[in-house]
Amino acid sequence: MTDPEKRINPGRRHILGGLGALCALACVPLAAAGAKKPRFAYVGTYTPNGGGIYLFEVDPASGEMTQRDLFGDIRNPSWIALNPAHSMLYAVSEVDDFSDNHSGSVSSFAIDAASGALTRIGTVSSGGANPAHMSVHPSGKYVFVGNYTGGSVAVFPVKADGSLAEPSDMQHPTGPLHAASAALDPKGQFGISDHAGSHIHMVQSDPRGEFVIANDAGLDQTLIWRLDQNRGRLSPAATAIVDAPAGSAPRHFAFHPNGRIFYNLHEHDGQLVVYGYDPATGALSLRQSQSALPKGFAGSNLSSELLVSPDGRFVYVGNRLHDSIMIFRVDKDGTLACVGDEWVRADYPRSMVIDPSGTLLFSCNQKGDSITSFRISARTGELRFTGRYQPVGSPVVMTFLS
């Protein structure tokens, strides 16, 4: 997250609640009774360009997206996450004026399984300003929130009705400050990653739920804690901090399906780093580092998101400003070989998602105000544009319900 404050005015409140009702009148009715169960997806946006949280029905054969609903009574839902049962959706509001303690917020929504409709059941302070990421523990018992400007990680216990209790733990990383440039930056890099303090850009548990990992793009660190699953408390792992090169801004990470390979993406220098992961200790061991940009690239870029294909054979990386998705083949030891790149056909791919079938990839193009879709080659991992553009104002995150 390097530029949302330039795109929005967090101090303004936008009255959006009525948009959902208007959308309901305009949207196409759900499939007739007896038809195949629809595939639903939610999209979070930056308001006011985006209206809030959108519900789409997605055709798994063509990638066509049909808007079904809009839940507009929320500002800047820049990250959303489902619980393991897919009965709850959690959404951050990336603002800094939710309460008098200079914070954002986290809202809990109950999901109607048949229609995908959302019902808000609670909202709490995120514990820091401008939360940029959140995730749910594999047990469904805890929600983790990373506050970007607030520089903190919050652990929220989940109550019986699915709403969030007050935080059971808060972590505030500290460390030396670095300049917003890195030794391996592309030549001509003028993209800016904020290094004025701690900026948590992602927080998520490992696949077994034993450890919680966070990327601090401001301090150039990956932080690892052991989670007490009874009390919701974090304690430093044996190796609690993995330093990234100064100015590199580690942003998002992903695990290989085997749970023993950890991929970490640096926003500023565009490096994709491969680690071995020890699920018993949470330790990371470096295996490979390579550019997530085409050979010879020069100019400004900010890498954004990475995905591992469900079968673990390919890794995809989004690049803002270059407006591309880089494609990598996964070798037997988890290291990567570049396959090529694909233009997203729009501007500023902030995040991506692969549909449940593993055959389609969707790119949320924040400044292009659109979502584009690509068919994945099962043999090579290469992407082929479906030709479909879904207009959405400032889309930043997409997740599938079914």
Protein Blocks (a to p, Z undefined) as FASTA:
>chain_A
ZZlmmmpcfkbccdfklmmmmmmmmpccdddehiacddddddddddfkbgbjadddddfk
nopacdfbdcfbbghiabccddfklpaccdddddfklbmnopaddddddddfknopacdf
bdcdehiahifbdcddfklpaccdddfklopacdddddfkopacddfbdcddddddddfb
dfklcehiabdcdfkbccdfbdcddfkomaccdddfknopacdddddfknopacddfblb
ccddehklpabdcddfklpaccdddfklopacdddddfknopacdfbdcdfbdehiacjd
ddfbdcddfklpaccdddehjlpaddddddfkopacdfbdcdehiahiabdcddfkopac
cdddfklopacdddddfknopacdehiacddehiabdcdfZZ
